[in-house]
């Protein structure tokens, strides 16, 4: 990423992290304790989906600032594969095949191609992709090869699934937001001395935003560790 930062982007990414951690806490309590929580309730579902859509939108937006989208994408894909391996060992019946990190990594890798598309193509593409994704939602095919596109196969189950259709349409909206809202401001802000930029930043929010990937990777082990520790000392059942 460039040294240019926008407090609104850092704030939205921090909000997405807070919503995601909240949703995963409820998910873990629902799965691993006897507490009367229902992660499938509309409120909690909305919290989790809002967090994911914010991450996807902001990833598209932030790609405009990135100097090394291919390198960043491959790194995110690597961590996505680590999650696949860990969940395959721990939860073989519903391990993560193409979760949000796989999705974000693929879209970052594709960004150099997306970057060449005119705005009109991005607008049309986002509409068609989102519409097409909603149409094929829950469609089953007899092969796992089309899973990244959104076509599930019979008996498919997973803990995390964010296929290219319809979610890449949200990424394209983020790219458009960068072009229409942030591109010119980014050029102007690049000439501002670092000391002046720091005055507009929120240190804690900026820190959380900068380390969002690592927070994403470690928050679930921490939550599960706390839950099982509380269960071990009989504070929760």
C-alpha positions in Angstrom: 0.0 0.0 0.0 1.0 3.6 -0.5 1.8 5.8 2.5 -1.5 7.7 1.7 -4.2 6.8 4.2 -7.8 7.9 4.4 -9.5 7.8 7.8 -12.8 6.8 6.3 -11.3 3.7 4.8 -9.5 2.8 8.0 -12.7 3.3 10.0 -14.8 1.2 7.7 -12.2 -1.6 7.7 -12.1 -1.5 11.5 -15.9 -1.6 11.6 -15.8 -4.6 9.4 -13.4 -6.3 11.7 -15.5 -5.5 14.8 -18.6 -6.9 13.1 -16.8 -10.0 11.9 -15.3 -10.8 15.4 -18.8 -10.3 16.9 -20.3 -12.7 14.4 -17.6 -15.3 14.9 -18.0 -15.1 18.7 -21.7 -15.8 18.3 -21.0 -18.6 15.9 -18.5 -20.2 18.3 -20.9 -19.9 21.2 -23.6 -21.5 19.1 -21.4 -24.3 17.9 -19.4 -25.1 21.1 -21.5 -24.2 24.1 -24.9 -24.8 25.4 -25.8 -21.1 25.6 -29.1 -20.0 24.1 -27.7 -18.2 21.1 -28.8 -18.7 17.5 -26.2 -17.7 14.9 -28.7 -18.3 12.1 -31.0 -15.6 13.4 -31.5 -12.7 10.9 -29.7 -10.2 13.1 -26.5 -12.2 13.4 -26.7 -13.3 9.8 -26.9 -9.6 8.8 -23.9 -8.8 11.0 -21.8 -11.5 9.4 -22.8 -10.7 5.8 -22.3 -6.9 6.3 -18.8 -7.5 7.6 -17.9 -9.7 4.6 -19.4 -7.3 2.0 -17.5 -4.4 3.6 -14.2 -6.4 3.4 -14.9 -7.2 -0.2 -15.9 -3.7 -1.2 -12.9 -2.2 0.6 -10.5 -4.7 -1.0 -11.6 -3.5 -4.4 -11.3 0.1 -3.3 -7.9 -0.4 -1.8 -6.5 -2.1 -4.9 -6.3 1.3 -6.4 -3.7 2.3 -3.9 -1.7 -1.0 -4.1 1.7 -1.0 -5.7 2.0 -4.8 -5.7 -1.5 -6.3 -6.2 -0.1 -9.6 -7.6 2.3 -10.1 -4.6 -0.4 -9.1 -2.1 -2.9 -11.5 -3.8 -0.6 -14.4 -3.7 0.1 -13.8 0.0 -3.6 -13.7 0.8 -4.1 -16.9 -1.2 -1.4 -18.6 0.7 -3.1 -17.8 4.0 -6.4 -19.0 2.5 -4.8 -22.3 1.7 -3.5 -22.6 5.3 -7.1 -22.1 6.4 -8.1 -24.8 4.0 -5.5 -27.2 5.4 -6.3 -26.4 9.1 -10.1 -26.7 8.6 -9.7 -29.9 6.6 -7.8 -31.5 9.5 -10.2 -30.1 12.2 -13.5 -30.2 10.4 -13.2 -32.5 7.4 -17.0 -32.6 6.7 -17.2 -28.8 6.2 -13.7 -27.5 5.6 -13.1 -24.2 3.7 -12.7 -24.8 0.0 -13.1 -21.2 -1.3 -13.6 -18.9 1.6 -13.3 -15.1 1.8 -9.4 -15.1 1.8 -9.4 -17.3 -1.3 -11.8 -14.9 -3.0 -9.9 -11.8 -2.0 -6.6 -13.3 -3.1 -8.0 -14.2 -6.5 -9.5 -10.7 -7.0 -6.2 -9.1 -6.1 -4.3 -11.3 -8.6 -6.8 -10.3 -11.2 -6.7 -6.6 -10.4 -4.0 -5.7 -13.1 -6.5 -6.9 -15.7 -9.5 -5.3 -14.0 -7.5 -2.0 -13.8 -7.5 -1.9 -17.7 -11.3 -1.9 -18.0 -13.2 1.3 -18.5 -15.7 2.5 -16.0 -18.6 1.6 -18.2 -17.4 -2.0 -18.4 -17.0 -2.2 -14.6 -20.5 -0.9 -14.0 -22.1 -3.3 -16.5 -19.9 -6.1 -15.2 -20.9 -5.6 -11.6 -24.6 -5.6 -12.5 -24.3 -8.8 -14.6 -22.1 -10.6 -12.1 -24.3 -9.8 -9.1 -27.5 -10.7 -11.0 -25.9 -13.9 -12.4 -24.7 -14.9 -9.0 -28.1 -14.5 -7.5 -29.6 -16.6 -10.3 -27.2 -19.5 -9.9 -27.3 -19.4 -6.1 -27.9 -22.9 -4.7 -27.5 -24.5 -8.2 -25.8 -27.9 -8.0 -23.6 -29.5 -10.6 -21.8 -32.8 -10.6 -18.3 -31.5 -10.4 -16.4 -29.5 -7.7 -14.4 -27.7 -10.4 -17.0 -24.9 -10.8 -17.1 -24.2 -7.0 -15.1 -21.0 -7.3 -17.7 -19.6 -9.7 -20.6 -20.4 -7.3 -21.9 -23.7 -8.6 -22.1 -26.1 -5.7 -22.1 -29.9 -6.0 -24.4 -32.4 -4.2 -23.6 -32.8 -0.5 -21.4 -29.7 -0.5 -21.0 -28.2 3.0 -18.5 -25.6 4.2 -17.8 -23.1 7.0 -17.0 -20.3 4.7 -18.0 -19.8 1.0 -17.5 -16.6 -1.1 -17.5 -17.5 -4.8 -16.6 -15.1 -7.6 -20.3 -14.9 -8.6 -21.9 -12.7 -7.2 -19.2 -11.3 -4.9 -16.7 -10.1 -7.6 -19.4 -7.7 -8.6 -19.0 -6.0 -5.1 -15.2 -5.8 -5.7 -15.9 -4.0 -9.0 -18.0 -1.5 -7.2 -15.1 -0.9 -4.8 -12.8 -0.3 -7.8 -15.3 2.2 -9.2 -15.5 4.0 -5.8 -11.7 4.4 -5.9 -11.8 5.9 -9.3 -14.7 8.3 -8.7 -14.0 9.3 -5.1 -10.4 8.6 -4.1 -8.1 8.7 -7.1 -7.8 12.4 -7.4 -7.7 12.9 -3.6 -4.9 10.3 -3.5 -2.8 12.3 -5.9 -3.3 15.5 -4.0 -2.7 13.8 -0.6 0.6 12.4 -1.9 2.1 15.9 -1.9 1.1 16.5 1.8 4.0 16.1 4.2 3.8 13.0 6.4 3.5 15.1 9.6 0.4 16.8 8.2 -1.2 13.5 7.1 -0.8 12.0 10.6 -2.9 14.8 12.0 -6.0 13.4 10.1 -5.4 9.9 11.2 -6.8 8.0 14.2 -3.8 6.0 15.6 -5.7 3.0 17.0 -8.1 2.7 14.1 -5.2 3.1 11.6 -3.2 0.4 13.5 -6.2 -2.0 13.4 -6.8 -1.3 9.7 -3.1 -1.8 8.8 -3.0 -5.2 10.6 -6.5 -6.4 9.5 -5.1 -9.5 7.8 -3.3 -10.7 10.9 -6.2 -9.9 13.2 -8.4 -11.9 10.9 -6.0 -14.9 11.1 -5.6 -14.9 14.8 -9.0 -13.9 16.2 -10.7 -17.3 15.8 -8.0 -19.2 17.7 -8.2 -16.6 20.4 -12.0 -16.8 20.6 -12.0 -20.6 20.7 -9.2 -20.7 23.2 -11.2 -18.4 25.5 -14.4 -20.4 25.1 -12.7 -23.7 25.8 -10.9 -22.2 28.8 -14.1 -20.9 30.2 -15.7 -24.3 29.7 -12.8 -26.0 31.4 -13.4 -24.0 34.6 -17.2 -24.4 34.3 -17.9 -20.7 33.8 -19.9 -21.6 30.7 -21.4 -24.9 29.7 
